């Protein structure tokens, strides 16, 4: 299956959950925000939420700004 | 002196809001925060760059500081609302600096879209601080819509050009009964002192500190300037006159 993660297409052999996608990028779940198809995913469902094929994933974080 | 800044239902000792952008290294932020005494810091929300190691800004922001997420990148009200909701859901709290900009040359705020976003977010319980052109009618409409303060620009964002909108800011200060926080364009401590002497409630400084060769010393300089300006405002400025008025007695001269 394929997912669009921060505008990059990513292929998976097995259906991933949010936690496995985050782990793929070595990201700390506490330091990021995840949206699937524009909807915010709450942190305690990262290990259970499995995006469907073709979903758009946005991984965001707080950065410096004025 | 018990002179606190009230925004929403919260009180602050410091009238210097700081930004967290443009630092060559985020690790300087704790020191900047300490010397400036700032209690409110702006942050932004962006996609993570998946091709480089992720470093979290939040590791460097002192825990006692109030986060003020901005909606930078929003080109209309709905995009601003979306960013604000994400920021709140991510644990940044319910404060938001609304910034709606579609002009990339001058980065001027879109008042109409900012007003629409303010109406929506204030009704959802956000403490809304809109970044605006210094315009009285817009300021009044924003307050009616539930804004907790207004943040007029001194001059374009990041320009360090100082207080080019002085007269319009003065009118806002006179007519708006909520905090007027001057944001953007403040280039040097004397710019901040100027608006504080005029009665502005606070200043938000980012570029002028971050772009100084010595940001820590500059943060302290801004803190001092804002304190000085505030005290001058509270004390009340002396009268201006066209001609000289002697400070020493005009009697008892030695030649008399």
Interface residues (C-beta under 8 A of the other chain):
Chain A: X5 X6 X7 X8 X25 X26 X27 X28 X31 X32 X33 X35 X38 X40 X42 X58 X59 X60 X61 X62 X63 X64 X65 X66
Chain B: X19 X20 X21 X22 X23 X26 X42 X43 X44 X45 X46 X47 X48 X50 X53 X54 X56 X57 X58 X67 X69 X70 X72 X82 X85 X86 X87 X89 X90 X92 X157 X158 X184 X204 X206 X207
